[in-house]
Amino acid sequence: VYYDRGNPKKWLAPDIFVCFGVKNILRRTFKTWEEGVFPQIVFEVASESTFEKDLGEKRLDYARLGVEEYYLLDPEREYLPSPLMAFKRETGRLISVNVENNRVRSPLLNPEIVDTGK
């Protein structure tokens, strides 16, 4: 996801993202100035090499760029404080949302996101 038209070094690579209001077409890159919007929902899968950035730097970047929901998944159960972490946009920040019984409902997508433990 490139987000600064004049600077090709300004990009983020979410593991999964959802973006409403854009054409459903195959694309090699996602340029926000061409699409007219930044993704509203982002999922990151934690790994040894990414979990610290996912919790810190990326979360701040996504908040600054307008992401509404941010989910961190740790299928290995080795890197994050919890295997499923959820954040919702509030007053310009991504604030932690309570995950109960390994599940949380996405306000924008509506279905529950569930850590099955498998």
C-alpha positions as a Markdown table, in Angstrom:
| # | Residue | x | y | z |
|---|---|---|---|---|
| 1 | Val | 0.0 | 0.0 | 0.0 |
| 2 | Tyr | 1.7 | 3.2 | -1.2 |
| 3 | Tyr | 0.3 | 6.2 | 0.6 |
| 4 | Asp | 2.5 | 9.2 | -0.4 |
| 5 | Arg | 2.4 | 10.0 | -4.2 |
| 6 | Gly | 5.7 | 11.9 | -4.1 |
| 7 | Asn | 7.6 | 9.3 | -2.1 |
| 8 | Pro | 7.9 | 5.7 | -3.3 |
| 9 | Lys | 9.6 | 4.8 | 0.0 |
| 10 | Lys | 6.4 | 5.5 | 1.9 |
| 11 | Trp | 4.5 | 2.2 | 1.9 |
| 12 | Leu | 3.2 | -0.5 | 4.2 |
| 13 | Ala | 2.6 | -4.1 | 3.5 |
| 14 | Pro | -0.4 | -5.4 | 5.6 |
| 15 | Asp | -0.8 | -9.2 | 5.5 |
| 16 | Ile | -4.5 | -8.7 | 4.8 |
| 17 | Phe | -6.5 | -5.5 | 4.3 |
| 18 | Val | -10.1 | -4.6 | 3.5 |
| 19 | Cys | -10.9 | -1.5 | 1.5 |
| 20 | Phe | -14.5 | -0.4 | 0.9 |
| 21 | Gly | -15.5 | 1.7 | -2.1 |
| 22 | Val | -12.8 | 0.5 | -4.6 |
| 23 | Lys | -13.2 | -1.7 | -7.7 |
| 24 | Asn | -12.8 | -5.4 | -7.1 |
| 25 | Ile | -9.9 | -6.0 | -9.6 |
| 26 | Leu | -6.6 | -7.7 | -9.4 |
| 27 | Arg | -3.8 | -5.2 | -8.9 |
| 28 | Arg | -0.1 | -5.5 | -8.3 |
| 29 | Thr | 0.1 | -2.5 | -6.0 |
| 30 | Phe | -2.4 | -0.4 | -4.2 |
| 31 | Lys | -1.8 | 3.4 | -4.5 |
| 32 | Thr | -4.0 | 5.3 | -2.2 |
| 33 | Trp | -4.0 | 8.5 | -4.4 |
| 34 | Glu | -5.3 | 6.5 | -7.3 |
| 35 | Glu | -7.9 | 4.5 | -5.3 |
| 36 | Gly | -9.0 | 7.6 | -3.4 |
| 37 | Val | -8.9 | 5.8 | 0.0 |
| 38 | Phe | -6.7 | 4.0 | 2.5 |
| 39 | Pro | -7.7 | 0.5 | 3.7 |
| 40 | Gln | -10.2 | 0.7 | 6.6 |
| 41 | Ile | -9.4 | -2.7 | 8.1 |
| 42 | Val | -5.9 | -4.3 | 8.5 |
| 43 | Phe | -4.8 | -7.7 | 9.7 |
| 44 | Glu | -1.2 | -8.5 | 10.6 |
| 45 | Val | 0.1 | -12.0 | 11.4 |
| 46 | Ala | 2.8 | -11.8 | 14.0 |
| 47 | Ser | 6.2 | -13.4 | 13.5 |
| 48 | Glu | 9.5 | -13.2 | 15.3 |
| 49 | Ser | 10.7 | -10.6 | 12.8 |
| 50 | Thr | 7.5 | -8.4 | 12.7 |
| 51 | Phe | 5.7 | -8.5 | 16.0 |
| 52 | Glu | 7.4 | -5.5 | 17.6 |
| 53 | Lys | 6.7 | -3.3 | 14.6 |
| 54 | Asp | 3.1 | -4.7 | 14.4 |
| 55 | Leu | 2.5 | -3.6 | 18.0 |
| 56 | Gly | 4.3 | -0.3 | 17.8 |
| 57 | Glu | 5.4 | 1.5 | 14.7 |
| 58 | Lys | 2.8 | 0.0 | 12.3 |
| 59 | Arg | -0.1 | 0.6 | 14.7 |
| 60 | Leu | 0.9 | 4.2 | 14.9 |
| 61 | Asp | 1.2 | 4.5 | 11.1 |
| 62 | Tyr | -2.1 | 2.8 | 10.5 |
| 63 | Ala | -3.8 | 5.2 | 13.1 |
| 64 | Arg | -2.3 | 8.2 | 11.4 |
| 65 | Leu | -3.4 | 7.0 | 8.0 |
| 66 | Gly | -7.0 | 6.5 | 9.1 |
| 67 | Val | -7.4 | 2.7 | 9.6 |
| 68 | Glu | -10.7 | 2.0 | 11.5 |
| 69 | Glu | -9.9 | -1.5 | 12.7 |
| 70 | Tyr | -6.6 | -3.2 | 13.3 |
| 71 | Tyr | -6.2 | -6.9 | 14.2 |
| 72 | Leu | -3.1 | -8.8 | 15.2 |
| 73 | Leu | -3.0 | -12.5 | 15.1 |
| 74 | Asp | -0.4 | -14.8 | 16.7 |
| 75 | Pro | -1.1 | -18.3 | 15.4 |
| 76 | Glu | 2.2 | -19.6 | 17.0 |
| 77 | Arg | 1.3 | -18.1 | 20.4 |
| 78 | Glu | 4.9 | -17.0 | 20.8 |
| 79 | Tyr | 5.1 | -13.3 | 20.2 |
| 80 | Leu | 2.1 | -11.3 | 21.3 |
| 81 | Pro | 0.5 | -11.0 | 24.8 |
| 82 | Ser | -2.6 | -12.6 | 23.3 |
| 83 | Pro | -3.1 | -14.7 | 20.2 |
| 84 | Leu | -5.8 | -12.3 | 19.0 |
| 85 | Met | -5.6 | -8.6 | 19.6 |
| 86 | Ala | -8.0 | -6.0 | 18.3 |
| 87 | Phe | -7.9 | -2.2 | 18.0 |
| 88 | Lys | -10.6 | 0.3 | 17.0 |
| 89 | Arg | -10.2 | 3.8 | 15.9 |
| 90 | Glu | -11.2 | 6.4 | 18.5 |
| 91 | Thr | -10.3 | 10.0 | 18.5 |
| 92 | Gly | -7.6 | 9.5 | 15.9 |
| 93 | Arg | -5.9 | 6.6 | 17.7 |
| 94 | Leu | -6.2 | 2.8 | 17.5 |
| 95 | Ile | -7.4 | 1.8 | 21.0 |
| 96 | Ser | -7.3 | -1.7 | 22.3 |
| 97 | Val | -10.7 | -3.6 | 22.2 |
| 98 | Asn | -11.5 | -6.3 | 24.7 |
| 99 | Val | -11.3 | -9.8 | 23.2 |
| 100 | Glu | -13.6 | -12.1 | 25.1 |
| 101 | Asn | -13.4 | -15.9 | 24.9 |
| 102 | Asn | -11.0 | -15.6 | 22.0 |
| 103 | Arg | -13.5 | -13.7 | 19.8 |
| 104 | Val | -14.3 | -10.1 | 18.9 |
| 105 | Arg | -16.9 | -8.7 | 16.5 |
| 106 | Ser | -15.7 | -6.4 | 13.7 |
| 107 | Pro | -18.0 | -3.4 | 13.5 |
| 108 | Leu | -17.3 | -2.8 | 9.8 |
| 109 | Leu | -17.3 | -6.4 | 8.6 |
| 110 | Asn | -19.9 | -7.5 | 11.2 |
| 111 | Pro | -18.8 | -11.1 | 11.6 |
| 112 | Glu | -16.9 | -12.3 | 14.6 |
| 113 | Ile | -13.2 | -12.8 | 14.4 |
| 114 | Val | -12.3 | -15.9 | 16.3 |
| 115 | Asp | -9.1 | -17.5 | 17.5 |
| 116 | Thr | -9.9 | -21.2 | 17.3 |
| 117 | Gly | -6.6 | -22.2 | 18.7 |
| 118 | Lys | -5.8 | -24.5 | 15.8 |
